[in-house]
Amino acid sequence: MAAKVDKNKCNGCGACKDICPVNAIKIENKKAVINDDCVGCGVCVDQCPNEAISI
């Protein structure tokens, strides 16, 4: 199951992008975007300071 971003909570800080072990996250228009490479590991969920990512 892939991670999802709540665009209302995401501020585009990039913490999730920097920690993603499979490089499945990029920042577009100041929001995180998770692509199909996501393996659902949950590392980004724990790293997000705004609780904007869920599995």
BAROPA-82466 format. One record per atom (N, C-alpha, C): atom name; residue number from 1; x, y, z. Coordinates in nm, 3 decimals. Layout:
N
<site><atome>CA</atome><num>NUM</num><px>X</px><py>Y</py><pz>Z</pz></site>
...
% end
This chain:
55
<site><atome>N</atome><num>1</num><px>0.085</px><py>-0.118</py><pz>0.000</pz></site>
<site><atome>CA</atome><num>1</num><px>0.000</px><py>0.000</py><pz>0.000</pz></site>
<site><atome>C</atome><num>1</num><px>0.089</px><py>0.124</py><pz>0.000</pz></site>
<site><atome>N</atome><num>2</num><px>0.061</px><py>0.216</py><pz>-0.087</pz></site>
<site><atome>CA</atome><num>2</num><px>0.143</px><py>0.335</py><pz>-0.103</pz></site>
<site><atome>C</atome><num>2</num><px>0.101</px><py>0.445</py><pz>-0.005</pz></site>
<site><atome>N</atome><num>3</num><px>0.195</px><py>0.533</py><pz>0.020</pz></site>
<site><atome>CA</atome><num>3</num><px>0.169</px><py>0.649</py><pz>0.106</pz></site>
<site><atome>C</atome><num>3</num><px>0.087</px><py>0.752</py><pz>0.029</pz></site>
<site><atome>N</atome><num>4</num><px>0.011</px><py>0.832</py><pz>0.105</pz></site>
<site><atome>CA</atome><num>4</num><px>-0.070</px><py>0.939</py><pz>0.046</pz></site>
<site><atome>C</atome><num>4</num><px>-0.038</px><py>1.070</py><pz>0.117</pz></site>
<site><atome>N</atome><num>5</num><px>-0.046</px><py>1.178</py><pz>0.042</pz></site>
<site><atome>CA</atome><num>5</num><px>-0.017</px><py>1.311</py><pz>0.097</pz></site>
<site><atome>C</atome><num>5</num><px>-0.146</px><py>1.391</py><pz>0.110</pz></site>
<site><atome>N</atome><num>6</num><px>-0.166</px><py>1.449</py><pz>0.226</pz></site>
<site><atome>CA</atome><num>6</num><px>-0.276</px><py>1.543</py><pz>0.247</pz></site>
<site><atome>C</atome><num>6</num><px>-0.224</px><py>1.680</py><pz>0.205</pz></site>
<site><atome>N</atome><num>7</num><px>-0.267</px><py>1.725</py><pz>0.088</pz></site>
<site><atome>CA</atome><num>7</num><px>-0.216</px><py>1.851</py><pz>0.031</pz></site>
<site><atome>C</atome><num>7</num><px>-0.247</px><py>1.972</py><pz>0.119</pz></site>
<site><atome>N</atome><num>8</num><px>-0.350</px><py>1.962</py><pz>0.202</pz></site>
<site><atome>CA</atome><num>8</num><px>-0.385</px><py>2.074</py><pz>0.291</pz></site>
<site><atome>C</atome><num>8</num><px>-0.287</px><py>2.087</py><pz>0.406</pz></site>
<site><atome>N</atome><num>9</num><px>-0.221</px><py>1.978</py><pz>0.442</pz></site>
<site><atome>CA</atome><num>9</num><px>-0.125</px><py>1.981</py><pz>0.554</pz></site>
<site><atome>C</atome><num>9</num><px>0.019</px><py>1.997</py><pz>0.506</pz></site>
<site><atome>N</atome><num>10</num><px>0.049</px><py>1.952</py><pz>0.385</pz></site>
<site><atome>CA</atome><num>10</num><px>0.186</px><py>1.954</py><pz>0.333</pz></site>
<site><atome>C</atome><num>10</num><px>0.232</px><py>2.096</py><pz>0.304</pz></site>
<site><atome>N</atome><num>11</num><px>0.352</px><py>2.130</py><pz>0.353</pz></site>
<site><atome>CA</atome><num>11</num><px>0.408</px><py>2.262</py><pz>0.324</pz></site>
<site><atome>C</atome><num>11</num><px>0.529</px><py>2.255</py><pz>0.232</pz></site>
<site><atome>N</atome><num>12</num><px>0.557</px><py>2.136</py><pz>0.179</pz></site>
<site><atome>CA</atome><num>12</num><px>0.666</px><py>2.120</py><pz>0.083</pz></site>
<site><atome>C</atome><num>12</num><px>0.805</px><py>2.129</py><pz>0.141</pz></site>
<site><atome>N</atome><num>13</num><px>0.820</px><py>2.098</py><pz>0.269</pz></site>
<site><atome>CA</atome><num>13</num><px>0.950</px><py>2.113</py><pz>0.335</pz></site>
<site><atome>C</atome><num>13</num><px>1.056</px><py>2.017</py><pz>0.280</pz></site>
<site><atome>N</atome><num>14</num><px>1.013</px><py>1.902</py><pz>0.226</pz></site>
<site><atome>CA</atome><num>14</num><px>1.107</px><py>1.808</py><pz>0.166</pz></site>
<site><atome>C</atome><num>14</num><px>1.165</px><py>1.705</py><pz>0.260</pz></site>
<site><atome>N</atome><num>15</num><px>1.123</px><py>1.706</py><pz>0.386</pz></site>
<site><atome>CA</atome><num>15</num><px>1.176</px><py>1.608</py><pz>0.482</pz></site>
<site><atome>C</atome><num>15</num><px>1.148</px><py>1.465</py><pz>0.435</pz></site>
<site><atome>N</atome><num>16</num><px>1.031</px><py>1.443</py><pz>0.380</pz></site>
<site><atome>CA</atome><num>16</num><px>0.994</px><py>1.310</py><pz>0.331</pz></site>
<site><atome>C</atome><num>16</num><px>1.078</px><py>1.271</py><pz>0.210</pz></site>
<site><atome>N</atome><num>17</num><px>1.099</px><py>1.365</py><pz>0.122</pz></site>
<site><atome>CA</atome><num>17</num><px>1.179</px><py>1.341</py><pz>0.001</pz></site>
<site><atome>C</atome><num>17</num><px>1.321</px><py>1.301</py><pz>0.038</pz></site>
<site><atome>N</atome><num>18</num><px>1.378</px><py>1.370</py><pz>0.135</pz></site>
<site><atome>CA</atome><num>18</num><px>1.516</px><py>1.344</py><pz>0.175</pz></site>
<site><atome>C</atome><num>18</num><px>1.534</px><py>1.208</py><pz>0.240</pz></site>
<site><atome>N</atome><num>19</num><px>1.431</px><py>1.155</py><pz>0.305</pz></site>
<site><atome>CA</atome><num>19</num><px>1.443</px><py>1.031</py><pz>0.381</pz></site>
<site><atome>C</atome><num>19</num><px>1.396</px><py>0.908</py><pz>0.303</pz></site>
<site><atome>N</atome><num>20</num><px>1.324</px><py>0.926</py><pz>0.195</pz></site>
<site><atome>CA</atome><num>20</num><px>1.265</px><py>0.813</py><pz>0.121</pz></site>
<site><atome>C</atome><num>20</num><px>1.374</px><py>0.720</py><pz>0.067</pz></site>
<site><atome>N</atome><num>21</num><px>1.371</px><py>0.591</py><pz>0.107</pz></site>
<site><atome>CA</atome><num>21</num><px>1.476</px><py>0.498</py><pz>0.065</pz></site>
<site><atome>C</atome><num>21</num><px>1.466</px><py>0.455</py><pz>-0.082</pz></site>
<site><atome>N</atome><num>22</num><px>1.351</px><py>0.477</py><pz>-0.146</pz></site>
<site><atome>CA</atome><num>22</num><px>1.336</px><py>0.436</py><pz>-0.286</pz></site>
<site><atome>C</atome><num>22</num><px>1.316</px><py>0.557</py><pz>-0.379</pz></site>
<site><atome>N</atome><num>23</num><px>1.340</px><py>0.677</py><pz>-0.328</pz></site>
<site><atome>CA</atome><num>23</num><px>1.329</px><py>0.801</py><pz>-0.406</pz></site>
<site><atome>C</atome><num>23</num><px>1.195</px><py>0.813</py><pz>-0.478</pz></site>
<site><atome>N</atome><num>24</num><px>1.088</px><py>0.783</py><pz>-0.405</pz></site>
<site><atome>CA</atome><num>24</num><px>0.954</px><py>0.785</py><pz>-0.463</pz></site>
<site><atome>C</atome><num>24</num><px>0.881</px><py>0.918</py><pz>-0.442</pz></site>
<site><atome>N</atome><num>25</num><px>0.949</px><py>1.015</py><pz>-0.382</pz></site>
<site><atome>CA</atome><num>25</num><px>0.883</px><py>1.142</py><pz>-0.349</pz></site>
<site><atome>C</atome><num>25</num><px>0.958</px><py>1.258</py><pz>-0.414</pz></site>
<site><atome>N</atome><num>26</num><px>0.881</px><py>1.348</py><pz>-0.474</pz></site>
<site><atome>CA</atome><num>26</num><px>0.938</px><py>1.472</py><pz>-0.524</pz></site>
<site><atome>C</atome><num>26</num><px>0.850</px><py>1.587</py><pz>-0.479</pz></site>
<site><atome>N</atome><num>27</num><px>0.903</px><py>1.707</py><pz>-0.486</pz></site>
<site><atome>CA</atome><num>27</num><px>0.828</px><py>1.825</py><pz>-0.448</pz></site>
<site><atome>C</atome><num>27</num><px>0.789</px><py>1.898</py><pz>-0.576</pz></site>
<site><atome>N</atome><num>28</num><px>0.658</px><py>1.916</py><pz>-0.594</pz></site>
<site><atome>CA</atome><num>28</num><px>0.605</px><py>1.988</py><pz>-0.709</pz></site>
<site><atome>C</atome><num>28</num><px>0.507</px><py>2.093</py><pz>-0.659</pz></site>
<site><atome>N</atome><num>29</num><px>0.525</px><py>2.215</py><pz>-0.706</pz></site>
<site><atome>CA</atome><num>29</num><px>0.436</px><py>2.325</py><pz>-0.665</pz></site>
<site><atome>C</atome><num>29</num><px>0.425</px><py>2.335</py><pz>-0.512</pz></site>
<site><atome>N</atome><num>30</num><px>0.537</px><py>2.317</py><pz>-0.445</pz></site>
<site><atome>CA</atome><num>30</num><px>0.548</px><py>2.328</py><pz>-0.299</pz></site>
<site><atome>C</atome><num>30</num><px>0.465</px><py>2.225</py><pz>-0.225</pz></site>
<site><atome>N</atome><num>31</num><px>0.445</px><py>2.109</py><pz>-0.286</pz></site>
<site><atome>CA</atome><num>31</num><px>0.374</px><py>1.997</py><pz>-0.222</pz></site>
<site><atome>C</atome><num>31</num><px>0.447</px><py>1.867</py><pz>-0.256</pz></site>
<site><atome>N</atome><num>32</num><px>0.445</px><py>1.772</py><pz>-0.163</pz></site>
<site><atome>CA</atome><num>32</num><px>0.504</px><py>1.641</py><pz>-0.188</pz></site>
<site><atome>C</atome><num>32</num><px>0.414</px><py>1.562</py><pz>-0.281</pz></site>
<site><atome>N</atome><num>33</num><px>0.478</px><py>1.491</py><pz>-0.373</pz></site>
<site><atome>CA</atome><num>33</num><px>0.407</px><py>1.403</py><pz>-0.465</pz></site>
<site><atome>C</atome><num>33</num><px>0.475</px><py>1.267</py><pz>-0.457</pz></site>
<site><atome>N</atome><num>34</num><px>0.397</px><py>1.163</py><pz>-0.429</pz></site>
<site><atome>CA</atome><num>34</num><px>0.450</px><py>1.028</py><pz>-0.414</pz></site>
<site><atome>C</atome><num>34</num><px>0.415</px><py>0.948</py><pz>-0.539</pz></site>
<site><atome>N</atome><num>35</num><px>0.518</px><py>0.889</py><pz>-0.603</pz></site>
<site><atome>CA</atome><num>35</num><px>0.493</px><py>0.817</py><pz>-0.727</pz></site>
<site><atome>C</atome><num>35</num><px>0.473</px><py>0.667</py><pz>-0.704</pz></site>
<site><atome>N</atome><num>36</num><px>0.459</px><py>0.593</py><pz>-0.810</pz></site>
<site><atome>CA</atome><num>36</num><px>0.430</px><py>0.450</py><pz>-0.803</pz></site>
<site><atome>C</atome><num>36</num><px>0.545</px><py>0.365</py><pz>-0.751</pz></site>
<site><atome>N</atome><num>37</num><px>0.663</px><py>0.424</py><pz>-0.733</pz></site>
<site><atome>CA</atome><num>37</num><px>0.777</px><py>0.350</py><pz>-0.678</pz></site>
<site><atome>C</atome><num>37</num><px>0.764</px><py>0.328</py><pz>-0.528</pz></site>
<site><atome>N</atome><num>38</num><px>0.669</px><py>0.396</py><pz>-0.464</pz></site>
<site><atome>CA</atome><num>38</num><px>0.649</px><py>0.385</py><pz>-0.319</pz></site>
<site><atome>C</atome><num>38</num><px>0.621</px><py>0.240</py><pz>-0.281</pz></site>
<site><atome>N</atome><num>39</num><px>0.695</px><py>0.193</py><pz>-0.178</pz></site>
<site><atome>CA</atome><num>39</num><px>0.677</px><py>0.055</py><pz>-0.130</pz></site>
<site><atome>C</atome><num>39</num><px>0.599</px><py>0.051</py><pz>0.001</pz></site>
<site><atome>N</atome><num>40</num><px>0.553</px><py>0.166</py><pz>0.049</pz></site>
<site><atome>CA</atome><num>40</num><px>0.472</px><py>0.170</py><pz>0.170</pz></site>
<site><atome>C</atome><num>40</num><px>0.548</px><py>0.142</py><pz>0.298</pz></site>
<site><atome>N</atome><num>41</num><px>0.675</px><py>0.176</py><pz>0.302</pz></site>
<site><atome>CA</atome><num>41</num><px>0.757</px><py>0.145</py><pz>0.420</pz></site>
<site><atome>C</atome><num>41</num><px>0.721</px><py>0.230</py><pz>0.542</pz></site>
<site><atome>N</atome><num>42</num><px>0.666</px><py>0.351</py><pz>0.520</pz></site>
<site><atome>CA</atome><num>42</num><px>0.624</px><py>0.436</py><pz>0.630</pz></site>
<site><atome>C</atome><num>42</num><px>0.729</px><py>0.529</py><pz>0.687</pz></site>
<site><atome>N</atome><num>43</num><px>0.848</px><py>0.528</py><pz>0.633</pz></site>
<site><atome>CA</atome><num>43</num><px>0.954</px><py>0.615</py><pz>0.684</pz></site>
<site><atome>C</atome><num>43</num><px>0.913</px><py>0.762</py><pz>0.671</pz></site>
<site><atome>N</atome><num>44</num><px>0.850</px><py>0.797</py><pz>0.562</pz></site>
<site><atome>CA</atome><num>44</num><px>0.808</px><py>0.935</py><pz>0.540</pz></site>
<site><atome>C</atome><num>44</num><px>0.700</px><py>0.979</py><pz>0.638</pz></site>
<site><atome>N</atome><num>45</num><px>0.614</px><py>0.886</py><pz>0.677</pz></site>
<site><atome>CA</atome><num>45</num><px>0.507</px><py>0.917</py><pz>0.773</pz></site>
<site><atome>C</atome><num>45</num><px>0.569</px><py>0.965</py><pz>0.904</pz></site>
<site><atome>N</atome><num>46</num><px>0.670</px><py>0.893</py><pz>0.951</pz></site>
<site><atome>CA</atome><num>46</num><px>0.736</px><py>0.928</py><pz>1.077</pz></site>
<site><atome>C</atome><num>46</num><px>0.816</px><py>1.057</py><pz>1.065</pz></site>
<site><atome>N</atome><num>47</num><px>0.866</px><py>1.088</py><pz>0.946</pz></site>
<site><atome>CA</atome><num>47</num><px>0.953</px><py>1.203</py><pz>0.927</pz></site>
<site><atome>C</atome><num>47</num><px>0.875</px><py>1.334</py><pz>0.909</pz></site>
<site><atome>N</atome><num>48</num><px>0.751</px><py>1.327</py><pz>0.862</pz></site>
<site><atome>CA</atome><num>48</num><px>0.676</px><py>1.448</py><pz>0.830</pz></site>
<site><atome>C</atome><num>48</num><px>0.640</px><py>1.527</py><pz>0.954</pz></site>
<site><atome>N</atome><num>49</num><px>0.686</px><py>1.653</py><pz>0.963</pz></site>
<site><atome>CA</atome><num>49</num><px>0.657</px><py>1.734</py><pz>1.081</pz></site>
<site><atome>C</atome><num>49</num><px>0.512</px><py>1.784</py><pz>1.086</pz></site>
<site><atome>N</atome><num>50</num><px>0.441</px><py>1.775</py><pz>0.974</pz></site>
<site><atome>CA</atome><num>50</num><px>0.304</px><py>1.826</py><pz>0.966</pz></site>
<site><atome>C</atome><num>50</num><px>0.199</px><py>1.715</py><pz>0.964</pz></site>
<site><atome>N</atome><num>51</num><px>0.242</px><py>1.592</py><pz>0.982</pz></site>
<site><atome>CA</atome><num>51</num><px>0.151</px><py>1.476</py><pz>0.977</pz></site>
<site><atome>C</atome><num>51</num><px>0.066</px><py>1.477</py><pz>0.851</pz></site>
<site><atome>N</atome><num>52</num><px>0.131</px><py>1.510</py><pz>0.739</pz></site>
<site><atome>CA</atome><num>52</num><px>0.061</px><py>1.522</py><pz>0.612</pz></site>
<site><atome>C</atome><num>52</num><px>0.063</px><py>1.393</py><pz>0.530</pz></site>
<site><atome>N</atome><num>53</num><px>0.134</px><py>1.291</py><pz>0.577</pz></site>
<site><atome>CA</atome><num>53</num><px>0.146</px><py>1.167</py><pz>0.501</pz></site>
<site><atome>C</atome><num>53</num><px>0.089</px><py>1.051</py><pz>0.581</pz></site>
<site><atome>N</atome><num>54</num><px>0.016</px><py>0.966</py><pz>0.511</pz></site>
<site><atome>CA</atome><num>54</num><px>-0.040</px><py>0.846</py><pz>0.574</pz></site>
<site><atome>C</atome><num>54</num><px>-0.022</px><py>0.727</py><pz>0.481</pz></site>
<site><atome>N</atome><num>55</num><px>-0.032</px><py>0.608</py><pz>0.539</pz></site>
<site><atome>CA</atome><num>55</num><px>-0.023</px><py>0.485</py><pz>0.458</pz></site>
<site><atome>C</atome><num>55</num><px>-0.162</px><py>0.426</py><pz>0.447</pz></site>
% end
